[in-house]
């Protein structure tokens, strides 16, 4: 079973936040979720990738070499997703393109042309 299909943008954002903060509790407070949810999400990500991304002990969370490598990819993926989302939002804000109107000459000159001028 391919678990990589279960990785979503939110999971990547949680991973990036944990990587930067090196603390589940701080990320949980910032994201307004429980620390156990953050921990569980990171564990599911590790299971999906088949790699341990963080060393955990009672005092600290530190990234493994795999975690450091994956961080660079996760950062690029989320940045590209944000760029794509912004580009799509920009397109929906202002319509653009070619509009063709076919009408008899008199009607076009009398009624349509004033709207286009």
C-alpha positions as CSV (number, residue, x, y, z in Angstrom):
1,X,0.0,0.0,0.0
2,X,1.4,3.4,-1.1
3,X,1.0,5.7,1.9
4,X,2.4,8.7,0.1
5,X,-1.1,9.5,-1.2
6,X,-2.0,10.4,2.4
7,X,0.5,13.3,2.5
8,X,-1.3,16.7,2.1
9,X,-0.2,20.3,2.2
10,X,-1.4,20.7,5.8
11,X,0.9,17.8,6.8
12,X,3.8,19.5,5.0
13,X,3.1,22.8,6.7
14,X,3.0,21.0,10.1
15,X,6.3,19.3,9.3
16,X,7.9,22.7,8.3
17,X,6.6,24.3,11.5
18,X,7.9,21.5,13.7
19,X,11.3,21.6,11.8
20,X,11.6,25.3,12.5
21,X,10.3,25.3,16.1
22,X,11.7,21.9,17.1
23,X,8.8,21.6,19.5
24,X,5.4,20.0,19.1
25,X,3.7,22.2,21.7
26,X,4.7,25.5,20.2
27,X,3.4,24.4,16.8
28,X,0.2,23.1,18.3
29,X,-0.5,26.4,20.0
30,X,0.2,28.3,16.9
31,X,-2.0,26.1,14.8
32,X,-4.7,25.8,17.5
33,X,-4.6,22.0,17.6
34,X,-3.3,19.5,20.2
35,X,0.3,18.6,20.5
36,X,-0.7,15.0,20.2
37,X,-2.3,15.7,16.8
38,X,0.9,17.3,15.6
39,X,2.9,14.4,16.8
40,X,0.5,11.9,15.3
41,X,0.6,13.8,11.9
42,X,4.4,13.8,11.9
43,X,4.4,10.0,12.8
44,X,2.1,9.3,9.9
45,X,4.3,11.3,7.6
46,X,7.3,9.3,8.7
47,X,5.4,6.1,8.1
48,X,4.3,7.3,4.6
49,X,7.9,8.1,3.7
50,X,9.5,5.2,5.4
51,X,12.0,7.5,7.1
52,X,12.5,8.9,10.6
53,X,12.4,12.7,10.2
54,X,13.1,13.7,13.8
55,X,15.0,12.3,16.8
56,X,12.7,12.6,19.8
57,X,13.6,12.6,23.5
58,X,12.0,14.1,26.5
59,X,13.8,17.5,26.1
60,X,14.1,18.1,22.4
61,X,13.1,17.3,18.8
62,X,15.9,17.4,16.3
63,X,15.8,16.7,12.6
64,X,17.5,13.6,11.2
65,X,19.5,13.8,8.0
66,X,16.4,12.5,6.2
67,X,14.4,15.3,7.9
68,X,16.9,18.0,6.8
69,X,16.7,16.7,3.2
70,X,12.9,16.4,3.2
71,X,12.6,19.9,4.7
72,X,14.1,21.4,1.5
73,X,11.6,19.5,-0.6
74,X,8.6,20.3,1.6
75,X,9.5,24.0,1.6
76,X,9.7,24.1,-2.2
77,X,6.4,22.1,-2.6
78,X,4.5,24.5,-0.2
79,X,6.0,27.5,-1.9
80,X,5.0,26.3,-5.3
81,X,1.5,25.4,-4.1
82,X,1.2,29.0,-2.7
83,X,2.3,30.4,-6.0
84,X,-0.1,28.3,-8.0
85,X,-3.0,29.2,-5.6
86,X,-2.1,32.9,-6.0
87,X,-1.9,32.7,-9.8
88,X,-5.3,31.0,-9.9
89,X,-6.8,33.6,-7.6
90,X,-5.4,36.4,-9.7
91,X,-7.1,34.9,-12.8
92,X,-10.5,34.7,-11.1
93,X,-10.4,38.2,-9.8
94,X,-10.3,39.9,-13.2
95,X,-11.8,38.1,-16.3
96,X,-9.8,38.3,-19.4
97,X,-9.9,36.9,-22.9
98,X,-11.5,37.5,-26.2
99,X,-15.3,38.1,-26.5
100,X,-16.9,37.9,-30.0
101,X,-20.3,39.5,-30.5
102,X,-22.2,38.7,-33.7
103,X,-25.1,41.1,-34.4
104,X,-26.7,42.9,-37.4
105,X,-24.8,46.1,-38.3
106,X,-27.5,48.6,-37.3
107,X,-28.1,46.9,-33.9
108,X,-24.3,46.7,-33.3
109,X,-23.7,50.3,-34.1
110,X,-26.7,51.6,-32.2
111,X,-26.7,49.4,-29.1
112,X,-23.4,47.5,-28.7
113,X,-20.8,50.0,-29.8
114,X,-21.7,52.6,-27.2
115,X,-21.1,50.0,-24.4
116,X,-17.6,49.2,-25.8
117,X,-16.5,52.8,-26.4
